[in-house]
Amino acid sequence: MSNLYQVKLERLAKQKQRLDDLTADYQAISDDISSKISSVDRQRLERDLKQCEKEMERVAEVCDRLEAELQKFQSKVDETQTLIDLLSPIQFEVVIKIYRNCLAEGRARSIPDTVEALVQQLTDLPKDLLVRFVGLLIREPIEQKDALKAWAIQQGMSLPEAEVRTAEICLMIKVKTRGNPSLGYLVEAAIAQDPDPWDSTIEAIKTPISIPFAPDPKRAPGYAQEDLPQILDQLLATCGSHYQIPLSDLVIQWFLPIELMSLPLEHWQIQIGRIQKQCNGLRCKAVIVRSSDRQYYLSASGDWKKYWMRLLDCRESRCAQTLEALDPIKGRTTINWIKTQLVGCKFVEHHELQKQERLWDALLGQGLPVALWMRQSKGDAEKAKKVMQSVTKCSIAELPDSLARHRQKALSHDCETDRLEAASLCLLLDNPFRPFPTIDYQSA
């Protein structure tokens, strides 16, 4: 029990003794009144009796309040012990992972080394964070789910409804360098149905689809960079007409070489009607960048998988905790991976193409799985920083949706110049467990 509990317990004992003494005094005064004949003595004793009665009522109220507080405290102790009993059989690493995800942004806390100490810290957190802790924990594959739910209901907690995961439908487009820009790029495509993008143990169902038109014979089998918007347009038409996939459900994943990482992919227009064209980033669920150069970074493939698994553990954490701010313009290009919640980075790209490529070479060499960056813009730097801050006010798992909402708003501008400035953010989200079907990441 805590010191406060002991203090209250001792105070209650003293107040009860005081009440017993007052009760005895009250009885003695009552007896004296009945034995006194003098009216003066009777009046004095009656005044003493009323004063004693008033003091008895006050002390009784104090006793009632202290007993209620002690009962509430004891109830909390029982609830805490129940939570300890529920958490004890669960792997401690799992409990710690969920606990880290619930820490308030920017608040440093020591990580407890026992379940008892962890539960004590949990009870010190605001109730909404405790609700979040339990809500996240019951999503884990543990036997105590139902018991934890029942415990939460007894505490009056309203747990969020469990997410109903639907398969993610992706159009995967791989653009692979041929070593010389004059030879163009090899382009392949596939449709993937992913039951759960955050589950590394399952495999997406992938269906290769052919590129709708042949390349220029001068470059064949390579396509020119300028062919990519047309390839996208026709692939999306195939997704709609042949596979009946709604654009609003489709995630486009571009596997790109480092020299093409900052293409304005989401701005490319697709034919919507006989006359109407729209930016694909406005119509599609999300546009994600991935790397087609991973075969050049085999030494870092273990780091890539390690940091992706870290992402899975921290996906409910805020972007501010998981993405390190880099500054390629000042030469700051290394992520401090020692920080256990970092899974990637965010930055404004360098205006020189060669230095952009060097940055990506450095980042992929670190095993980077996630990056949010802003294309070099001639606009207001402070405004650009605020845009990035706005998009990253979410968990790392929610970042693709947050960026998609920002893009859809930004791409609604009528003026192309305004669109380019407003929608200049790109997202690399490169899952090593979801490779392009024809890419073998294990061999060069």
C-alpha positions as CSV (number, residue, x, y, z in Angstrom):
1,M,0.0,0.0,0.0
2,S,1.1,3.6,-0.6
3,N,2.1,6.0,2.1
4,L,-1.0,8.0,1.4
5,Y,-3.2,5.0,2.1
6,Q,-1.4,4.4,5.4
7,V,-1.8,8.1,6.4
8,K,-5.5,8.0,5.6
9,L,-5.9,4.7,7.5
10,E,-4.2,6.2,10.6
11,R,-6.3,9.3,10.4
12,L,-9.5,7.2,10.2
13,A,-8.5,5.3,13.3
14,K,-7.9,8.6,15.2
15,Q,-11.3,9.9,14.0
16,K,-13.1,6.8,15.0
17,Q,-11.5,7.0,18.5
18,R,-12.5,10.6,18.6
19,L,-16.1,9.6,17.7
20,D,-16.1,6.9,20.5
21,D,-14.9,9.5,23.0
22,L,-17.6,12.0,21.9
23,T,-20.2,9.3,22.2
24,A,-19.1,8.5,25.7
25,D,-19.2,12.3,26.5
26,Y,-22.7,12.6,25.0
27,Q,-23.9,9.7,27.2
28,A,-22.3,11.2,30.3
29,I,-23.8,14.6,29.7
30,S,-27.2,13.0,29.1
31,D,-27.0,11.2,32.4
32,D,-26.0,14.5,34.2
33,I,-28.9,16.3,32.8
34,S,-31.4,13.8,34.2
35,S,-29.8,14.2,37.7
36,K,-29.7,18.0,37.8
37,I,-32.5,19.9,39.4
38,S,-31.1,23.4,38.9
39,S,-32.3,25.1,35.7
40,V,-29.0,26.8,35.3
41,D,-27.1,23.5,35.4
42,R,-29.6,21.9,33.0
43,Q,-29.3,24.8,30.5
44,R,-25.5,24.6,30.6
45,L,-25.5,20.8,30.1
46,E,-28.0,21.0,27.3
47,R,-25.7,23.5,25.5
48,D,-22.8,21.1,26.1
49,L,-24.9,18.3,24.7
50,K,-25.8,20.2,21.5
51,Q,-22.2,21.1,21.0
52,C,-21.1,17.5,21.5
53,E,-23.8,16.3,19.1
54,K,-22.7,18.8,16.5
55,E,-19.1,17.7,16.9
56,M,-20.1,14.0,16.6
57,E,-21.9,14.7,13.3
58,R,-18.8,16.5,11.9
59,V,-16.4,13.6,13.0
60,A,-18.9,11.0,11.6
61,E,-18.8,12.8,8.2
62,V,-15.0,12.8,8.3
63,C,-15.0,9.0,9.0
64,D,-17.5,8.3,6.2
65,R,-15.4,10.3,3.7
66,L,-12.2,8.6,4.8
67,E,-13.8,5.2,4.5
68,A,-15.1,6.0,1.0
69,E,-11.6,7.2,-0.1
70,L,-10.0,4.1,1.4
71,Q,-12.6,1.8,-0.3
72,K,-12.0,3.5,-3.6
73,F,-8.2,3.2,-3.1
74,Q,-8.6,-0.5,-2.2
75,S,-10.8,-1.0,-5.3
76,K,-8.1,0.6,-7.5
77,V,-5.5,-1.6,-5.9
78,D,-7.6,-4.6,-6.7
79,E,-8.1,-3.4,-10.3
80,T,-4.4,-2.8,-10.6
81,Q,-3.6,-6.3,-9.3
82,T,-6.1,-7.8,-11.8
83,L,-4.3,-5.9,-14.6
84,I,-1.0,-7.2,-13.4
85,D,-2.4,-10.8,-13.3
86,L,-3.7,-10.4,-16.9
87,L,-0.4,-8.9,-18.3
88,S,2.0,-11.3,-16.6
89,P,1.5,-14.3,-18.9
90,I,1.9,-12.1,-22.0
91,Q,5.4,-11.8,-23.5
92,F,7.0,-8.8,-21.8
93,E,8.4,-7.5,-25.1
94,V,4.9,-7.3,-26.5
95,V,3.7,-5.3,-23.5
96,I,6.6,-2.9,-23.7
97,K,6.1,-2.4,-27.4
98,I,2.5,-1.3,-26.8
99,Y,3.5,0.8,-23.9
100,R,6.1,2.7,-26.0
101,N,3.4,3.3,-28.6
102,C,1.2,4.9,-26.0
103,L,3.7,7.4,-24.5
104,A,2.8,11.0,-25.1
105,E,4.7,12.7,-27.9
106,G,7.8,14.4,-26.6
107,R,7.5,13.0,-23.1
108,A,10.5,11.0,-22.0
109,R,9.7,8.1,-19.6
110,S,11.9,5.3,-18.3
111,I,10.9,1.9,-19.5
112,P,10.0,-0.3,-16.5
113,D,11.7,-3.7,-16.3
114,T,8.8,-5.5,-14.5
115,V,5.1,-5.9,-15.2
116,E,4.3,-4.5,-11.7
117,A,6.4,-1.3,-12.4
118,L,4.9,-0.9,-15.8
119,V,1.3,-1.2,-14.5
120,Q,2.1,1.4,-11.8
121,Q,3.3,3.8,-14.6
122,L,0.2,3.0,-16.6
123,T,-2.1,4.0,-13.8
124,D,-0.2,7.4,-13.7
125,L,-1.0,8.0,-17.4
126,P,-4.2,9.9,-18.5
127,K,-7.1,7.6,-18.8
128,D,-7.3,8.0,-22.6
129,L,-3.8,6.6,-22.9
130,L,-4.6,3.7,-20.7
131,V,-7.6,3.0,-23.0
132,R,-5.3,3.3,-26.0
133,F,-2.9,0.8,-24.3
134,V,-5.6,-1.8,-23.8
135,G,-7.1,-1.2,-27.2
136,L,-3.8,-1.8,-28.9
137,L,-2.9,-4.8,-26.8
138,I,-6.1,-6.6,-27.6
139,R,-5.2,-6.4,-31.3
140,E,-2.2,-8.6,-30.6
141,P,-2.4,-12.4,-31.0
142,I,-2.8,-13.1,-27.2
143,E,-5.0,-15.4,-25.2
144,Q,-6.0,-12.7,-22.8
145,K,-8.0,-10.6,-25.3
146,D,-11.5,-11.4,-23.8
147,A,-10.3,-11.0,-20.2
148,L,-8.7,-7.6,-21.0
149,K,-11.9,-6.5,-22.7
150,A,-13.9,-7.5,-19.7
151,W,-11.5,-5.7,-17.3
152,A,-11.7,-2.6,-19.5
153,I,-15.5,-2.6,-19.4
154,Q,-15.5,-3.0,-15.6
155,Q,-13.4,0.2,-15.5
156,G,-15.9,2.0,-17.6
157,M,-13.6,2.2,-20.6
158,S,-15.0,2.6,-24.1
159,L,-12.6,0.7,-26.4
160,P,-12.5,1.6,-30.1
161,E,-14.1,-0.9,-32.4
162,A,-11.6,-3.4,-33.8
163,E,-10.5,-2.4,-37.3
164,V,-12.0,-4.4,-40.1
165,R,-9.1,-4.9,-42.4
166,T,-9.9,-5.1,-46.1
167,A,-7.5,-6.2,-48.8
168,E,-5.4,-3.5,-50.3
169,I,-5.4,-3.5,-54.1
170,C,-2.2,-2.2,-55.7
171,L,-1.0,-1.5,-59.2
172,M,2.7,-2.2,-59.0
173,I,4.8,-0.6,-61.7
174,K,8.5,-1.4,-61.9
175,V,10.9,0.9,-63.8
176,K,14.4,-0.5,-64.0
177,T,17.4,1.2,-65.4
178,R,19.4,-0.3,-68.3
179,G,22.5,1.4,-67.2
180,N,22.4,4.1,-69.8
181,P,19.6,6.7,-70.1
182,S,19.7,6.5,-73.9
183,L,18.7,2.9,-73.7
184,G,15.5,3.8,-71.7
185,Y,14.0,1.7,-68.9
186,L,12.6,-1.7,-68.6
187,V,9.0,-1.5,-67.4
188,E,6.8,-4.2,-65.9
189,A,3.5,-4.1,-64.1
190,A,1.4,-6.3,-61.8
191,I,-1.8,-6.1,-59.8
192,A,-1.5,-7.2,-56.2
193,Q,-4.3,-8.0,-53.6
194,D,-2.8,-7.7,-50.2
195,P,-4.9,-9.1,-47.3
196,D,-3.0,-7.0,-44.7
197,P,0.0,-4.8,-45.7
198,W,1.1,-4.7,-42.1
199,D,1.4,-8.5,-41.8
200,S,4.8,-9.7,-42.8
201,T,3.8,-13.4,-42.6
202,I,1.3,-13.5,-45.4
203,E,1.9,-13.1,-49.1
204,A,0.0,-10.8,-51.5
205,I,-1.7,-12.4,-54.5
206,K,0.0,-10.9,-57.6
207,T,-1.1,-11.0,-61.2
208,P,1.4,-9.7,-63.8
209,I,-0.2,-7.5,-66.5
210,S,1.4,-6.5,-69.9
211,I,2.4,-3.0,-70.8
212,P,-0.3,-1.8,-73.2
213,F,2.0,-0.6,-75.9
214,A,5.4,-1.5,-77.3
215,P,8.4,0.8,-76.9
216,D,10.1,2.8,-79.6
217,P,12.2,0.2,-81.7
218,K,15.2,2.5,-81.3
219,R,15.2,1.8,-77.5
220,A,13.4,-1.6,-77.4
221,P,13.0,-3.3,-75.0
222,G,13.5,0.0,-73.1
223,Y,10.9,2.8,-72.7
224,A,11.7,6.5,-72.6
225,Q,11.1,8.3,-69.4
226,E,8.5,10.4,-71.3
227,D,6.5,7.2,-72.0
228,L,5.8,6.6,-68.3
229,P,2.7,8.9,-68.0
230,Q,1.1,7.2,-71.0
231,I,2.0,3.8,-69.6
232,L,0.2,4.7,-66.3
233,D,-2.8,6.1,-68.1
234,Q,-3.3,2.9,-70.1
235,L,-2.6,0.6,-67.1
236,L,-5.3,2.4,-65.1
237,A,-7.7,1.9,-68.0
238,T,-6.9,-1.8,-67.9
239,C,-7.5,-1.9,-64.1
240,G,-10.9,-0.4,-64.6
241,S,-12.1,-2.1,-67.8
242,H,-10.6,-5.6,-67.3
243,Y,-10.3,-6.0,-63.6
244,Q,-13.2,-3.7,-62.5
245,I,-11.0,-2.0,-59.8
246,P,-12.4,1.3,-58.6
247,L,-9.7,4.1,-58.8
248,S,-10.7,5.2,-55.3
249,D,-9.6,1.7,-54.0
250,L,-6.4,1.5,-56.0
251,V,-2.9,2.2,-54.5
252,I,-0.2,2.8,-57.1
253,Q,3.2,1.6,-56.2
254,W,6.1,2.9,-58.3
255,F,9.3,0.9,-58.1
256,L,11.9,3.5,-59.4
257,P,15.6,3.8,-59.8
258,I,17.3,6.5,-57.8
259,E,17.5,9.0,-60.7
260,L,13.7,9.0,-61.0
261,M,12.7,9.1,-57.4
262,S,11.4,12.7,-57.5
263,L,9.2,12.5,-60.6
264,P,5.8,14.2,-60.1
265,L,4.1,10.9,-60.4
266,E,0.8,11.9,-58.8
267,H,0.4,14.9,-61.1
268,W,0.3,12.8,-64.3
269,Q,-3.1,13.1,-65.9
270,I,-5.2,10.2,-66.9
271,Q,-8.1,10.1,-69.3
272,I,-11.3,10.1,-67.4
273,G,-13.8,10.8,-70.1
274,R,-13.9,11.7,-73.8
275,I,-12.5,15.1,-73.0
276,Q,-11.9,15.2,-69.2
277,K,-8.5,14.4,-67.7
278,Q,-7.5,14.4,-64.0
279,C,-4.4,13.9,-62.0
280,N,-4.1,10.3,-60.9
281,G,-3.2,11.4,-57.4
282,L,-6.6,13.0,-57.2
283,R,-8.5,9.9,-58.2
284,C,-6.5,7.1,-56.7
285,K,-6.4,6.0,-53.1
286,A,-2.6,6.6,-52.8
287,V,0.5,6.9,-54.8
288,I,3.6,5.4,-53.2
289,V,7.2,5.3,-54.2
290,R,9.4,2.2,-53.8
291,S,12.9,1.4,-55.0
292,S,13.8,-0.8,-58.0
293,D,17.5,-0.6,-57.0
294,R,17.5,-2.8,-53.9
295,Q,19.6,-5.4,-55.7
296,Y,22.5,-3.0,-55.5
297,Y,22.2,-2.8,-51.7
298,L,22.4,-6.4,-50.7
299,S,24.7,-5.7,-47.7
300,A,21.9,-3.5,-46.3
301,S,19.0,-6.0,-46.9
302,G,19.2,-7.2,-43.3
303,D,18.9,-3.6,-42.1
304,W,16.0,-2.9,-44.4
305,K,14.1,-5.8,-43.0
306,K,15.1,-4.9,-39.4
307,Y,13.8,-1.4,-39.7
308,W,10.6,-2.5,-41.4
309,M,9.9,-4.8,-38.5
310,R,10.7,-1.9,-36.2
311,L,8.1,0.0,-38.2
312,L,5.5,-2.7,-37.6
313,D,6.2,-2.4,-33.9
314,C,6.0,1.4,-33.9
315,R,3.3,1.9,-36.5
316,E,0.9,3.5,-34.0
317,S,3.6,6.0,-32.9
318,R,3.5,9.6,-34.1
319,C,5.5,10.6,-37.2
320,A,7.4,13.1,-35.1
321,Q,8.8,10.2,-33.1
322,T,9.5,7.8,-36.0
323,L,10.8,10.1,-38.8
324,E,14.1,11.9,-38.3
325,A,14.5,15.3,-40.0
326,L,17.4,15.3,-42.4
327,D,19.0,18.3,-44.3
328,P,20.5,17.2,-47.6
329,I,21.3,20.8,-48.5
330,K,23.6,21.0,-45.4
331,G,24.9,17.5,-45.9
332,R,23.0,15.8,-43.1
333,T,22.0,12.5,-44.6
334,T,22.5,9.9,-41.9
335,I,19.7,8.6,-39.7
336,N,20.5,8.0,-36.0
337,W,19.2,4.4,-36.0
338,I,20.3,3.9,-32.4
339,K,17.1,5.6,-31.5
340,T,14.8,2.6,-31.3
341,Q,11.6,4.3,-32.5
342,L,13.2,5.8,-35.7
343,V,12.0,4.0,-38.9
344,G,12.8,6.6,-41.5
345,C,13.3,10.3,-42.3
346,K,11.8,13.4,-43.8
347,F,13.6,16.1,-45.7
348,V,13.4,18.8,-48.4
349,E,15.4,17.5,-51.4
350,H,18.5,19.1,-52.8
351,H,18.0,21.1,-56.0
352,E,20.8,19.4,-57.8
353,L,19.9,16.1,-59.4
354,Q,23.3,14.5,-58.8
355,K,23.1,15.3,-55.1
356,Q,19.6,13.9,-55.0
357,E,20.9,10.6,-56.4
358,R,23.8,10.6,-53.9
359,L,21.3,11.1,-51.1
360,W,19.2,8.1,-52.2
361,D,22.3,6.1,-52.6
362,A,23.2,6.9,-48.9
363,L,19.7,6.3,-47.6
364,L,19.2,2.9,-49.4
365,G,22.6,1.9,-48.2
366,Q,21.3,2.4,-44.6
367,G,18.4,0.0,-45.3
368,L,15.8,2.8,-45.3
369,P,12.1,1.6,-45.5
370,V,10.2,4.9,-45.1
371,A,10.8,8.5,-46.2
372,L,8.7,11.6,-46.6
373,W,10.2,14.3,-48.7
374,M,9.4,17.5,-50.5
375,R,10.5,18.2,-54.0
376,Q,12.7,21.3,-54.3
377,S,10.3,24.2,-54.7
378,K,10.8,27.8,-55.4
379,G,8.0,28.6,-53.0
380,D,8.1,29.8,-49.4
381,A,10.4,27.5,-47.4
382,E,8.5,28.2,-44.2
383,K,5.2,27.4,-45.9
384,A,6.7,24.2,-47.2
385,K,7.8,23.3,-43.7
386,K,4.3,23.9,-42.3
387,V,2.8,21.7,-45.0
388,M,5.0,18.8,-44.0
389,Q,4.2,19.4,-40.3
390,S,0.5,19.3,-41.1
391,V,0.7,16.0,-43.1
392,T,2.8,14.3,-40.3
393,K,0.4,15.1,-37.5
394,C,-0.6,11.4,-37.4
395,S,0.8,8.0,-36.7
396,I,3.3,6.5,-39.1
397,A,0.6,3.9,-40.1
398,E,-1.8,6.7,-41.0
399,L,0.8,8.7,-43.1
400,P,-0.2,7.3,-46.5
401,D,-3.9,8.3,-45.9
402,S,-2.8,11.7,-44.5
403,L,-0.7,12.4,-47.5
404,A,-3.5,11.2,-49.8
405,R,-6.0,13.7,-48.2
406,H,-3.5,16.5,-48.6
407,R,-2.8,15.6,-52.2
408,Q,-6.5,15.4,-53.1
409,K,-7.0,18.9,-51.7
410,A,-3.8,20.3,-53.3
411,L,-4.4,18.7,-56.7
412,S,-7.9,20.3,-56.9
413,H,-6.3,23.7,-57.8
414,D,-7.2,24.7,-61.3
415,C,-3.8,26.2,-62.1
416,E,-1.0,23.7,-62.8
417,T,1.6,25.9,-61.1
418,D,-0.4,26.0,-58.0
419,R,-0.9,22.2,-58.1
420,L,2.8,21.6,-58.4
421,E,3.6,23.9,-55.5
422,A,0.8,22.6,-53.3
423,A,1.3,18.9,-54.0
424,S,5.1,18.4,-53.8
425,L,5.3,15.8,-51.0
426,C,6.4,12.2,-51.9
427,L,6.3,9.1,-49.8
428,L,8.6,6.1,-49.9
429,L,7.0,3.1,-48.1
430,D,9.1,0.1,-49.2
431,N,8.0,-3.2,-47.7
432,P,10.7,-5.9,-48.1
433,F,8.1,-8.6,-47.6
434,R,6.1,-7.4,-50.6
435,P,8.5,-7.4,-53.5
436,F,7.6,-6.9,-57.1
437,P,6.8,-10.4,-58.5
438,T,9.6,-10.5,-61.0
439,I,12.3,-8.9,-58.8
440,D,14.6,-11.2,-56.9
441,Y,16.0,-9.1,-54.1
442,Q,18.4,-11.9,-53.1
443,S,20.6,-11.7,-56.2
444,A,22.0,-9.0,-58.3
